[in-house]
Amino acid sequence: MQRLRANDVCLMEIAIQCGKFGPKDLRRSNNCRLWLNVVTPADVANTVGTQVEDKFHVAERTESREMRLAAGMGNK
């Protein structure tokens, strides 16, 4: 996995490792993640990493992660 920011981690790895979600909840979370085209917290955060972007509060689908990386938004 190519990281958008230093110390970035996979959202689903976090969800699994925290141990608070069962298989059904993990499937639902992963389906949402796939719909939104996100992998890591950097994919949903603003450019400085302090807040979740507004479009994710209403489940607005974004361009693919690969397109964001190609546009030079990686490793911030």
C-alpha positions as CSV (number, residue, x, y, z in Angstrom):
1,M,0.0,0.0,0.0
2,Q,1.4,3.4,-1.0
3,R,0.9,5.9,1.8
4,L,-0.5,9.4,1.3
5,R,1.2,10.6,4.5
6,A,3.9,9.5,6.8
7,N,2.6,7.0,9.5
8,D,-0.5,6.3,7.5
9,V,-2.3,3.0,8.3
10,C,-5.1,1.0,6.7
11,L,-8.5,1.8,8.0
12,M,-9.7,-1.8,7.9
13,E,-6.6,-2.9,9.8
14,I,-7.4,-0.4,12.6
15,A,-11.1,-1.7,12.7
16,I,-10.0,-5.3,12.9
17,Q,-7.3,-4.8,15.5
18,C,-9.4,-2.7,17.8
19,G,-11.6,-5.8,18.4
20,K,-14.9,-3.9,18.8
21,F,-16.5,-5.0,15.5
22,G,-17.9,-8.3,14.5
23,P,-17.8,-9.8,11.0
24,K,-21.1,-8.1,10.0
25,D,-20.0,-4.7,11.1
26,L,-16.6,-5.2,9.4
27,R,-18.2,-6.1,6.1
28,R,-20.4,-3.0,6.3
29,S,-17.5,-0.8,7.1
30,N,-15.5,-2.3,4.3
31,N,-18.4,-1.8,1.8
32,C,-18.5,1.9,2.8
33,R,-14.8,2.2,2.5
34,L,-14.9,0.7,-1.0
35,W,-17.8,3.0,-2.0
36,L,-15.9,6.0,-0.9
37,N,-12.6,4.9,-2.5
38,V,-10.6,5.2,0.6
39,V,-7.9,3.1,2.3
40,T,-6.3,5.2,5.0
41,P,-7.2,8.1,7.3
42,A,-5.3,10.4,4.9
43,D,-7.8,9.6,2.2
44,V,-10.7,11.2,4.3
45,A,-8.8,13.9,6.1
46,N,-8.3,17.5,5.0
47,T,-4.9,18.5,3.6
48,V,-3.4,19.1,7.0
49,G,-4.9,16.0,8.6
50,T,-6.8,17.7,11.3
51,Q,-10.4,17.0,10.2
52,V,-12.5,14.7,8.1
53,E,-13.5,16.4,4.8
54,D,-17.1,17.5,4.6
55,K,-17.9,15.3,1.6
56,F,-17.3,12.2,3.7
57,H,-20.0,13.2,6.2
58,V,-22.6,12.8,3.4
59,A,-20.9,9.8,1.8
60,E,-20.0,11.6,-1.4
61,R,-17.9,9.3,-3.5
62,T,-14.4,10.6,-4.4
63,E,-12.0,10.0,-7.3
64,S,-9.9,6.8,-6.9
65,R,-7.0,6.7,-4.6
66,E,-4.7,6.0,-7.6
67,M,-5.8,9.2,-9.3
68,R,-5.0,11.2,-6.1
69,L,-1.6,9.6,-5.9
70,A,-0.9,10.3,-9.6
71,A,-2.0,13.9,-9.1
72,G,0.9,14.3,-6.6
73,M,-1.1,14.3,-3.4
74,G,1.0,11.5,-2.0
75,N,3.4,11.5,1.0
76,K,2.2,14.7,2.6
